[in-house]
């Protein structure tokens, strides 16, 4: 497994925990700083969460669905 894939998976899992604990997510820049990843990675994480039905995301606002 590549290092970038590990970074993504780790950040994704931490984002899931954050979502579970707070029921909300901060802005993309704040989330990137919190997770230690780029906004590109944050957007990939948010897109994946939207695909799986965890959030509704319109590139500005995020709504927690589960």
N, C-alpha and C positions, 0 to 999 in steps of 0.2 A: 504494500500500500504506500502511495506516495505521501510525502510530508504535507503537501497542500491538501490532500484528501483528509489526512488526519486532523489538520487545523480546522477544516470545514466541519468535519463530524464532531469534533470537540466543541466548537462554537455553536453548532446546531443544538447539541445536547444541553449546553449551558443556557441557550436561549429558551429551550423547552422548559427547563427548570424555572427560569425567571418568569415565564408565562404562567406556569403552574402556581408559583408563589404569589405573584402580584396581580394576575388576571389582566395585565396590560403590558405594553411594550413602550419603551422610550423612542425618541426620534432616531432615524437612521444614524446620524453622527454620534449620538449618545450611545446607541447600542454598539456601534463599532468600537468606540473607546472602551466601553464596559467589557466587551468580549475580546478586545485586542486584535481586531481584524479590520480589513478595509471595508468601505461602503459597498464595494462590488460583492464581497462575500456576504455582507449583511443583506443585500438585495437578493442574492441567491437563496439565503436562508428564508427570507420572507416569502419569496416565490414558492419555495418548497412547502412552507407552512400553509400557503394558500391552496396549493395543489392537493394537499391532504385534508383540507377542510378545517384546519385549526383556526385560521384567521381569514377575514375578508380584507383585502389590501388593494387600495386604488392608487398607490404610489405616494400618497400624502397621508391618508388616514388608515389606521389599522383597527379592525373590530375583531375582538375575540369571539369565536363561535363556540368553542368547547371549553 
